[in-house]
Amino acid sequence: MTLFRSLCRTLAAGASLCLFSAGLVLADPPRRVFAWLANDPNNTYDNATLAGLREVMTPTGATVEPYFAGFNGTTQLAQCRAALALNKYTGLFISAADAVGIIPCVTEAKAKGVPVVATDLPIGPDTGTVQPQVPGQVGASFIPATSWAAAVKSIIPQACAGLSQCNVFYVAGVSSFAIDTLGYAAAQQAVALNSSYRLLGAEQAFYTASTAKQVMLAQFAAHPEINLVVASGDQMALGVEQAAAQLNLTVRIVGAGAGKGAIEAVKQGRWFGTFNALPKTEGHLGAVLMNAHLLFRRAPAIGIDPVVFTGLPSVWTQATLAQYPRFTAQWE
């Protein structure tokens, strides 16, 4: 309940949100059905976002049905259109595999009176904003890719401290995602500031530990001098750690997502840090924004960064975790 009271105070312009208590909608019809367009049914981060959506929606009598596109924008656009054709969904939650490619479906949803809320990933060409960009999108709850880029640029010098030569490799989730195009560019900028830093390349691993492990086994064989790996997902950071352990290499690791295992790895000193993310809060906020629109159709479209909303640090290191000893990871 505190979360939603805070949302009410924070978003004074969206006064309709003040009528929510713990995310429950007052006087809204039951048996609503929502579609959630995501990417990977085995991705535990995605599943935490879905859990957050359902924790708010289920008590209202609503259900949330997932679709998974496998990080393929064309597939997701087809799924979105197929979902609209069923004429059964009150609204759509979208974790866009292609921020621009999904826009035609958002436009079609608007024409049918079906509101859209973006979760986890943006909809629209501007990767630096969390605010809704496309007509028909009534809300957004995610961390802008620019926040990850800023974190990468700041944490590389911290992680390189004490190394006579810092040789960096970047593991992307999906290279075409904004988080990774901007993240890799930020890594390039960070290493350009110090002659003892080198960036040895990047490769995508689709947010899986097993793929990242194989990627890094090959990269360590080609470049045994790699001593810092930055990964845009904790699943991939785990794969990096597994590859380094198999080869008996000492490597500093930065992940992203603040998963349970990552927080433990940072506390134990196995990883240098992990980018903070709150997928369940992201789902909670996305659901509240959808309900606000449905209850008050004239409510303004609102975007919320869940980490900024909570006031927590953007990156967890041993130092920042010491400042927030009660922090609990939201996903496995």
Stockholm file with secondary structure:
# STOCKHOLM 1.0

chainA/1-332         MTLFRSLCRTLAAGASLCLFSAGLVLADPPRRVFAWLANDPNNTYDNATLAGLREVMTPTGATVEPYFAGFNGTTQLAQCRAALALNKYTGLFISAADAVGIIPCVTEAKAKGVPVVATDLPIGPDTGTVQPQVPGQVGASFIPATSWAAAVKSIIPQACAGLSQCNVFYVAGVSSFAIDTLGYAAAQQAVALNSSYRLLGAEQAFYTASTAKQVMLAQFAAHPEINLVVASGDQMALGVEQAAAQLNLTVRIVGAGAGKGAIEAVKQGRWFGTFNALPKTEGHLGAVLMNAHLLFRRAPAIGIDPVVFTGLPSVWTQATLAQYPRFTAQWE
#=GR chainA/1-332 SS CHHHHHHHHHTTTCGGGGGCBTTBCTTCCSCCEEEEEESCTTCHHHHHHHHHHHHHHGGGTCEEEEEECTTCHHHHHHHHHHHHHTTCCSEEEECCSSTTTTHHHHHHHHHTTCCEEEESSCCSSCTTCCSCCSTTEEEEESCCHHHHHHHHHHHHHHHHTTCSSEEEEEEESCTTSHHHHHHHHHHHHHHHTCTTEEEEEEEECTTCHHHHHHHHHHHHHHCTTCCEEEESSHHHHHHHHHHHHHTTCCCEEEEESCCHHHHHHHHHTSSSEEECCCHHHHHHHHHHHHHHHHHCTTCCCEEECHHHHHTCCSEECHHHHHHCTTCCCSCC
#=GC SS_cons         CHHHHHHHHHTTTCGGGGGCBTTBCTTCCSCCEEEEEESCTTCHHHHHHHHHHHHHHGGGTCEEEEEECTTCHHHHHHHHHHHHHTTCCSEEEECCSSTTTTHHHHHHHHHTTCCEEEESSCCSSCTTCCSCCSTTEEEEESCCHHHHHHHHHHHHHHHHTTCSSEEEEEEESCTTSHHHHHHHHHHHHHHHTCTTEEEEEEEECTTCHHHHHHHHHHHHHHCTTCCEEEESSHHHHHHHHHHHHHTTCCCEEEEESCCHHHHHHHHHTSSSEEECCCHHHHHHHHHHHHHHHHHCTTCCCEEECHHHHHTCCSEECHHHHHHCTTCCCSCC
//
